[in-house]
Amino acid sequence: MVKALWDSWEDDAFRQDRSDGRYMTPSKVHPINHDGHEVRLRWPDRRRVIR
């Protein structure tokens, strides 16, 4: 699961130009839906994205 989280961001997802108030490119973040025996993970949680 840790590798899935690590790989969910493309290398250039974080932007260096922060003049427009955005720190990352949403299209370069890929979802993870994991249902394990002890852990359930939904990433990214779109309800918590601040625009």
C-alpha positions as CSV (number, residue, x, y, z in Angstrom):
1,M,0.0,0.0,0.0
2,V,2.9,2.4,0.7
3,K,4.2,1.9,-2.8
4,A,0.8,2.5,-4.2
5,L,0.6,5.8,-2.4
6,W,4.1,6.7,-3.5
7,D,3.3,5.9,-7.2
8,S,-0.1,7.8,-7.1
9,W,1.7,11.1,-7.8
10,E,3.5,11.7,-11.1
11,D,7.0,13.1,-10.8
12,D,5.9,16.5,-12.0
13,A,2.6,16.7,-10.1
14,F,3.9,19.4,-7.7
15,R,4.2,22.7,-9.4
16,Q,7.1,25.1,-8.9
17,D,5.1,28.1,-10.0
18,R,2.7,28.9,-7.1
19,S,1.7,32.3,-8.3
20,D,-1.9,31.1,-9.1
21,G,-2.4,29.5,-5.6
22,R,-2.2,25.9,-6.8
23,Y,0.5,23.7,-5.5
24,M,-0.2,20.6,-7.6
25,T,-1.8,19.4,-10.8
26,P,-4.9,17.4,-10.0
27,S,-4.8,15.4,-13.3
28,K,-1.4,14.0,-12.2
29,V,-2.7,12.5,-9.0
30,H,-4.1,9.0,-9.6
31,P,-6.7,7.4,-7.3
32,I,-6.1,4.4,-5.1
33,N,-9.0,2.2,-3.9
34,H,-7.8,-0.5,-1.6
35,D,-10.1,-2.7,0.5
36,G,-7.9,-5.0,2.7
37,H,-8.7,-7.1,5.7
38,E,-7.7,-4.4,8.2
39,V,-7.3,-1.3,6.1
40,R,-9.5,0.6,3.7
41,L,-7.9,3.4,1.7
42,R,-9.5,5.9,-0.8
43,W,-6.9,8.3,-2.1
44,P,-7.1,11.1,-2.8
45,D,-10.2,11.9,-0.8
46,R,-11.8,14.4,-3.2
47,R,-14.0,15.8,-0.3
48,R,-10.9,17.3,1.3
49,V,-9.5,19.0,-1.8
50,I,-9.2,22.7,-1.2
51,R,-9.5,24.8,-4.3
